[in-house]
Amino acid sequence: MPNLSAWAAPTNAQSATSIGDLIARKPTTITIIRAGSAIASQVVRLETLSSQRAVVGEGGVTFMCDAYLLGYKNHPTVTDTSVKAGDRFRANSVDYEIVIVLPGHVDNVQAYLRVRA
């Protein structure tokens, strides 16, 4: 018989496994550069949040785009994703910088990224 309680309120491990399935549908392997040193490669999911936009600054017009990182946390078989604000990495010939890691998630790592030109 189906267990509605288990479906409605999954455990952290069940939720982390579901997040892992989501990452596995569109995985990207990244190597973080932190304080000038590379740390071990990690598998994450990257998504673009918006189309390019023009930003007018002192030096003229710059085009910017934001992105989002989804990583592992408390997954039963995958090491937790390790990212911090200020970390940088390159994926698919694009440079990224972590702007903020969103706190409070027990089953995944979420971070907003700046696409660096």
Buried (B, 14 or more C-beta within 10 A) or exposed (E): EEEEEEEEEBEEEBBBBEBBEEBEEEEBEBEBBBEEEEBEEBBBBBEEEEEEEEEEEEEEEEEEBBBBBBBBBBBEEBEBBBBEEEBBBEBEEBBBBBEEBEEEBEBBBBBBBBBEE
